[in-house]
Amino acid sequence: MTFLLHIFLCGPLMIY
């Protein structure tokens, strides 16, 4: 579950 949250939180942050 942590992995999915990490990608979901890091995803938009990396794009920004």
MDTraj code that builds the backbone (N, CA, C; nanometers):
import mdtraj as md
import numpy as np

residues = "MET THR PHE LEU LEU HIS ILE PHE LEU CYS GLY PRO LEU MET ILE TYR".split()
xyz = np.array([
    [0.0842, -0.1206, 0.0000],
    [0.0000, 0.0000, 0.0000],
    [0.0876, 0.1255, 0.0000],
    [0.1976, 0.1192, 0.0716],
    [0.2881, 0.2355, 0.0783],
    [0.3449, 0.2673, -0.0600],
    [0.3747, 0.1621, -0.1360],
    [0.4319, 0.1810, -0.2701],
    [0.3358, 0.2582, -0.3596],
    [0.2097, 0.2212, -0.3529],
    [0.1080, 0.2880, -0.4356],
    [0.0945, 0.4331, -0.3941],
    [0.0987, 0.4589, -0.2656],
    [0.0862, 0.5956, -0.2146],
    [0.2072, 0.6769, -0.2560],
    [0.3234, 0.6152, -0.2510],
    [0.4473, 0.6835, -0.2887],
    [0.4420, 0.7288, -0.4344],
    [0.3960, 0.6409, -0.5212],
    [0.3860, 0.6743, -0.6644],
    [0.2801, 0.7821, -0.6855],
    [0.1706, 0.7708, -0.6121],
    [0.0612, 0.8670, -0.6273],
    [0.1026, 1.0061, -0.5785],
    [0.1862, 1.0080, -0.4732],
    [0.2319, 1.1361, -0.4171],
    [0.3524, 1.1883, -0.4937],
    [0.4400, 1.0976, -0.5359],
    [0.5605, 1.1380, -0.6096],
    [0.5278, 1.1672, -0.7557],
    [0.4257, 1.1026, -0.8086],
    [0.3861, 1.1221, -0.9483],
    [0.3614, 1.2683, -0.9809],
    [0.2575, 1.3301, -0.9226],
    [0.2239, 1.4702, -0.9502],
    [0.3359, 1.5648, -0.9076],
    [0.4077, 1.5290, -0.8032],
    [0.5169, 1.6158, -0.7537],
    [0.6313, 1.6192, -0.8539],
    [0.6596, 1.5048, -0.9149],
    [0.7683, 1.4974, -1.0131],
    [0.7304, 1.5725, -1.1412],
    [0.6032, 1.5665, -1.1774],
    [0.5563, 1.6330, -1.2994],
    [0.5624, 1.7847, -1.2818],
    [0.5283, 1.8293, -1.1595],
    [0.5228, 1.9733, -1.1359],
    [0.6580, 2.0411, -1.1556],
])
top = md.Topology()
chain = top.add_chain()
for i, resn in enumerate(residues, 1):
    res = top.add_residue(resn, chain, resSeq=i)
    for name in ("N", "CA", "C"):
        top.add_atom(name, md.element.get_by_symbol(name[0]), res)
traj = md.Trajectory(xyz[None], top)
